[in-house]
Amino acid sequence: MDDMNATTKAGIVPWHVGGREIALPLICAPMAGGPTTPALVSAIGAAGGLGMLAAGYLSADAFEPLVAEVAATGVVCGVNLFLPGRIATDEELSAVRAYRKTLTPLADEFGVGFGEPAYFDEDIDAKIGMLAAYRPAVVSTTFGDPGAALIARIHAEVGADVAVTVTSVEEAVVAVAGGADLLVAQGIEAGGHRGIWTDDATDPQGGPGLSTLELVAAIRAAVQVPIIAAGGLADGAGIAAVRSAGAVAAQLGTAFLCCDEAGTSALQRAELIDGERRRRASSEADAGTLVTRAFSGRPARSLRNALGERHREDAPAVYPYVHYLTKPLRGAATAAGDADAVNLWAGTGWASVRTGSAADIVGVLRTELEAAVRR
């Protein structure tokens, strides 16, 4: 209670999700594939923010122990679900096979084969059934329109608010019409996969992309639900800026990639804090990152590297098939310490990444936010 009072006196107003009060307008983004751990989610919650567990790529059985571990701490938390895409057409599968041939020399260098290109329904039904026993405060969705039926089911069975990831006003309007309680407005600066609902294969970025601030302002003018801003946010000043634009909270992912509790690989940590890459980034318009389909078949922002650059234009837009195809290759490259053949997801604010405990980083962000609010 003392921390809450101190926060309020500093001009930082608590916000609410799923009937729970969150002291700081700060969310640690769900980062699937390893970086988000129960320890990270719990630490963020204990420090006054909101941690989000990432369910992407996991079965319900594999995901449940992670949920249980966080639940045992008693902190308020949320869960993110990837929505399943569609089954690929014969033509798309042919494109994936052609891409495999293109990557074969590189796979041979690492002495590995390829994964089986596959469709995964993300085990959505089972995950929702499982989450009913744990009652997270919020369930967010990514990669599409969850639809009114799924949102209603989450409300009824899990008792959580539903936050839908959107990248345009059009998506926001549809999400709210379907019953979304909150919107995660993901700007073009965001690291990792773009949350676009439909990937336009003719566009390297998957479709038009507004900046985070532009998107928050545009959505706020169009709908009347709370907005969470995401994309390129790395410090307290950025949090204050999106709050001023109308967001109730800011979602930061890259900012926590190098904290003690994150499951980020040693290779990615080294690349994020490498001084030479930072100096090179200072002269690049996109801050040393690029959006590419090379690793997964869906547009995603990574630190700039050889594989991401080489196949930025020709990788097929067939997710998650390409993700599963390249998984062994990416794993071998990580083990070998070769940063040029690995997805190094990061937002445009990556050069401000900090090391230390999650609590320490939250403390710094809070101090910066308080200073920005006072200005």
QUIQUI-V888645 format. One record per run of one state. SS is the DSSP state (2 for helix, 1 for strand, 0 for the rest). FROM is the first residue (numbers start at 1). TO is the last residue. If there is no record, write none. Layout:
{{SS FROM TO} {SS FROM TO}}
This chain:
{{0 1 1} {2 2 9} {0 10 14} {1 15 17} {0 18 19} {1 20 22} {0 23 25} {1 26 28} {0 29 37} {2 38 46} {0 47 49} {1 50 54} {0 55 59} {2 60 71} {0 72 76} {1 77 82} {0 83 89} {2 90 110} {0 111 123} {2 124 131} {0 132 137} {1 138 142} {0 143 146} {2 147 158} {0 159 160} {1 161 166} {0 167 168} {2 169 177} {0 178 181} {1 182 186} {0 187 191} {1 192 193} {0 194 211} {2 212 222} {0 223 225} {1 226 230} {0 231 235} {2 236 244} {0 245 248} {1 249 252} {0 253 253} {2 254 256} {0 257 258} {1 259 259} {0 260 265} {2 266 273} {0 274 274} {2 275 281} {0 282 288} {1 289 292} {0 293 299} {1 300 303} {0 304 305} {2 306 310} {0 311 320} {2 321 336} {0 337 338} {2 339 341} {0 342 344} {1 345 345} {0 346 349} {2 350 352} {0 353 355} {1 356 356} {0 357 357} {2 358 374} {0 375 375}}
